[in-house]
Amino acid sequence: MLVVVNHLHLRDPVTDTTVEAFREATQQTVAAGALAARVLKVNDTHLILLLDFRSPEDADRVSREIGGPWMRENIVPLLGRDTERSVGEVICSAQA
């Protein structure tokens, strides 16, 4: 399993409109092949997007088809600085 982590630092506080756009985007991302998509609110201007994928190929495909275009249209104009992106293979995990 592969996890993509995007730290998004907004210029202005997150709005309800942006939260709703993320709700739709996370649903589209899962429908396109992600195992999970979550958005965490660290504070009013710092969000973290977490995406789980079965494989790097799935992550690349969903990024090309859904994530990249959606981010350029909906999120990039709101950013105060570049996105901090990390991608890593899950090497251990536990759930309740």
N, C-alpha and C positions, 0 to 999 in steps of 0.2 A: 504494500500500500504506500502511496505517495501523498504527502501533505504540502499544500501551497499556503504560505502565510504572507499576506500583504498588509503592511502598516500604512494606513491612509491618514495623512495629516491635512485636515481641511483648513482653508483660510478663515472661514466663519463657522459658527456653531451649526451642527447638523440639524436639518429641518425635517418635519414630518414627511414632506414630499420626497426627500432623499431616502428616508427610512422605507417608505412605500416602494420606491424604485428598487431598493435592495431586496425587499420581500419578493418582488416579481423576478428579479435577476437570480436570486438563489433558487427559486422554483424552476426557472428555465435551465439553470446550470445542472441541477439534479436530473431533470428530464432529458438533458443532453448526454448524461453519462457519468456525472460525478456521484460518488457515494454519499457525500454530505456537503452542505454549504452553510456556513454560519457567519454572522457579523457580530462582533463584540464592540460595545461602546466603552472605551477606556475613559474618555471624558468628552466634553461637547465638541471638540475638534479632532479627536484621535479615535479612529475606528480600526478594527483589525478584521480582515476577511480571511476566513479559514476554509479551505477547500480540500476534500479528501477524494482521491482517485485510486482505482485499482492498479493503474500502470502509468508510466510516463507518457505513453502514446495517447491514453485517454485524456490526460492533462493537456497535452499539446493540442489535440483536436478540439476540445471544449474551449480552450483559450482562443484558438483561431476563429472558431465558429460563433461563440457566444461572448466569452469574457472580454477579449480584446476590443471588439467593436463597441460593446456596451460600456466598458470603462472609458474609452475615448469620448463617447458621446455624453455620458451622464456624470462621470466622476472627475476626470482629468481637469475640466474647467473649474472645479471647486477646490482643487488642491492648492495648498500653500507651499508645498515643496514636493520633490519627487517621492514616489512610492518606494518603500523599503520592502523588497520581495525576497523571500527565502523559499526554497523547495528542498524537501528532504524525504528520504525513505523511512518509514516507520520500522524501527528495529525491535521494539517491544511495546506492549500495550496491555491495559487491564480495564475492565469495566465492571460495575456493580450489577 
